[in-house]
């Protein structure tokens, strides 16, 4: 039986990945910094992966065949994994690595490794780019990369999906960028990304030294908002404005005109057997969570300004 250690296994995507791994008969161990979180359903180990000695002990204790890493965004942590992991596959979950493609869909080969040594201080997205750069330079570590875009679903701590649900539910106009709201957006459902992670851990399917996009296919912001409106039984009131005039937080998924328009997922479909779910299924589960939790996106505090802008344009 394959054994997988999932770094970040109690997190938003980690829980979905652990469930799918276990469904496939993989012995699954979740890992994180905190002591065993309430409700964790897998075996669990707590350690600080930034302390290489703790990482070494955890790997020796669990002896995983596959290391699935949802928590890494610092190059030094990639270097520690390369030194200490002796299993069959390291699966790194990445995001935000593509350059500005000005409306062209992102293909895996659009990522270009950076040059030189990594800087000392890195934010999350720049850290992901450097992590992938170090992997691209490493021919000995048997790595595979899964690249999701923005991920939504029940319990999404970013609350970006809640920003749209709140605005549809209140019946007012929903501001969207007129240049891009009907372009494929960069979106995925958490269950689909858990599925993609599990597929990438399958040594019979996923290739080493290869990256795979995983996302909805051809779903745009108009589709998302329309799907929410239909599920809530209310009128869809989209109000396009120039991207430069969008108030901050009004449309947290963008899309930004300079960025790419959706992900090409043919490689994951062909090699892994990945297929995205129906948007309606993702929204049904997400709305069930929203109705109970009633989360509020921070940008919604500026809702009165958005409505005033819609009335004036």
Order of alpha helices (4+ residues) and beta strands (2+ residues): beta-alpha-beta-beta-alpha-beta-alpha-beta-alpha-beta-beta-alpha-beta-beta-alpha-beta-alpha-beta-alpha-alpha
